[in-house]
Amino acid sequence: MDLTIRVAGEAGQGVQTTGDLLVATMAEMGLHVFATKSYMSRIRGGLNWFDVRIGDRPLFSGRETADLLVALTPQALATLRPYVAQGGAVVFNGECEGTCIGIGLEAVAKEVGGSAVMANAVAAGAVFTLLAYDARPLTDYLRVRFKKKGAETVEKNVACAEEGARRAAARAGALRAPTPTGTPVTVASGTEAVGLAAATAGVKFAASYPMTPATGVFTYLASVADEYGIVVEQAEDEIAAVNMVCGATYVGVPAMTTTSGGGFALMVEGLSLAGMLELPILIMLSQRPGPATGLPTRTAQQDLLFAVHAGHGEFPRAIFAPGTPKQAHRLTRRALETAHKWQSPAILMLDEFLADLVMDTPPFDTALRPIDRHILAEPPANYVRYAVTESGVSPRALPGSIAFVVVDSDEHTEDGHLTEDLEARVRLQDKRSRKAQGMRAEALAPERYGPQDAETLLVCWGSTYGPCREAVDILAAAGASVAMLHFAQVWPLDAAAIRKAMRLDGGAAGPKRVVSVEGNVGGQFAALLRQAVALADCECVCKYDGMPFTGEQIAERLKA
Amino acid sequence: MINPPSDNKPAWCPGCGNFPILKVLDRAIEDAGIDRRRLVLVSGIGQAAKTPHYTRANVFNGLHGRALPAATGIKLANHDLEVVVTSGDGDMYGEGAGHLLHTFRRNIGVKMFVHNNQVYGLTKGQASPTSDPGFVTKIQTHGVILAPVRPLALAIVEDCSLVARSFAGDQEHLEAMMVAALKHTGGTVLLDILQPCISFNRINTLTWYKERVRPVGDEHDSTDRAKALDLALTWGDEIPIGIIYRSDRPSFESRLGVLENGTLVGQFAEAAGGC
């Protein structure tokens, strides 16, 4: 059983604060939580909403309809009321008729707490009553949350929540809600997961230019910079950011930059530089719809082929695309490890949906556990940076040691000095290219959810993991033979491993229908798959309206 | 496969102004007592940007126009390293002009030696950001229209720590300026080095510069910003050379609390168990 609460209003009205309050409290109560936000590219006004879905089983997707709408403005009410589920309820910040419950949230907050700011506590109190939840966990949470601000603030917030609860008393228990376990769960967003993983892996330098939806990770790193010892620098542009990161990794410091598609476009020459210099840079590319400025605060998976092919010349790279905060945490570290092991750039692909979503996730380890940089402890006196080896990986020393470390964006000889010797050119290009073989052999295998012998196989990558997984559950419950395969690493692709995972060589037990589910126009991952495993027939369920998939939408489109 | 000959000898024209700059750079490194193992020479692209390959040091020869952000990353990751950018006017004042301005603002401990010959060499003779108005090239066929970049003035406006100019034709002066730059500990240094291009600049020749450069006298107070700006904008019959401006603003890296615990690379190694 699950239920969705949607809080909607103008930017600056406390939509996010109310949502955060519900998420934090309901996690404390031991409910499974899946929260997403929909916001516009502005500071004030417009229509933003925050969805909190709660359940008594793990949740992996949002839903288009809400069971409870808390509308803070007439516009929110008019726009979102049609998306209230049958049997649902509506709370409006003012007077309203019929089944709608009118509570002047801001008026009550002013009356009881002395400030409209506490409207979020009033709203949360009302929500708790409608769901027949005891208000105690809510008031307990408010006491902890505002403790630092003093007893008066605490008591005002508590009073607001209690008054909100009273005002909804006539409709107490109007909605059937999942039963809390009473055992608190922790929650995480994709953004926090990436930021914490980077800090604990030993990233010591981050340079970025702010760009939605990537700014959150940059902000997170700044917030923990003193604790973990990180220099966080706001660069003058994305070109500077990626070149700063190249400079820092050359010296031996794990370093990263965060950006979205437009900024990544500016970084592309720097990416190629990292390929040539064999620097283990990490770029977090958090996608939003393009082309150009596109829809800054919406979600998309339109930059996959761009990331795979970005950069002039040919050089290996690794690209990871986590599906949940938990995966984002694991793969941020994996991306840094891969980059350092293979002295090649790594790209971590997120999107607005994953960056902003909050779900219950087992607590992350906050201890600093530096990755292995694969540095030569004692370089010989005759050290050269680009010694030709079988794996393509050359022993790496750092400047400041006994060895001179010479790197050049021109083609170079083994000693790093620029050359126009064409034999050296071929030798060094071959050396760099050979690293791709090792990287391919280590590529993460896709994860299957659902039966091995399913007739319909959904293929997805990145943030589509959760909605696809729920679609499998919905379809399976209706009797369909369906499974999904999620790719958390999208480059390089190991054709043999994919054929095995897809059961393409197994004869009768293989899938009859393959459907790629992607947030883009034509199925970019499907294109890579066709190329990698010569897939003859692959349908696409694609979406590019800027909103994330829901499990229901995918299931619906597969039935059609 | 036909393989053209290749070695690591300077790829400059005989008589190029880069030769004396390289020679003096080598002397200045020794004079200033710089440990070459702790020295990183950073450059972008162009004939001047090849300089780091012809001496003994750590080298980061990156992208066109991007020497400064790379140097910034290097200095922040290990502020014990001496980071010197040696590159040309096209690289530093053209393609990389945006970074130039923000590096001055940051005042990070990176020393820039800009080989300024007022023309593009490697791409064969187009105007550079410092070409004088009216300078005719195969592209600017009716002469340069744009106002020239005045790098020293830009640096002074942004309160860059040390701003100086020298001339490749006066090796003694150049050496003194390079040593002063290398010994400077207060932040960013801009040393603009006037240099003839014997292949593509027939106007601003060795003689042209020699007739114009005038060392600033002892009477110049380099902490006087207005006077310094005046000198920085003086260009024509007379071109002042020497230390034009200095500021006592602390360096960027000295203001980062995180670096009080040692270099970032050192902090990482310590956390990783000394590897």
Interface residues (C-beta under 8 A of the other chain):
Chain A: G202 K204 F205 A207 A225 D226 G229 I230 V231 E233 A235 E236 D237 I239 A240 A241 N243 M244 V245 C246 G247 A248 T249 Y250 V251 G252 V253 P254 A255 E269 G270 L273 L277 L368 P370 D372 R373 I375 A377 L398 P399 G400 S401 I402 F404 V405 V406 V407 D408 S409 D410 G416 H417 L418 T419 E420 D421 L422 E423 A424
Chain B: M1 I2 N3 P4 S6 N8 R36 R37 R38 V40 V42 I45 K50 H53 R56 A57 N58 V59 F60 N61 G62 L63 R66 L68 P69 A70 A71 T72 G73 I74 K75 L76 A77 N78 D80 L81 G98 H99 L101 H102 L256 G257 V258 L259 N261 L264 V265 Q267 F268 A269 A271 A272 C275
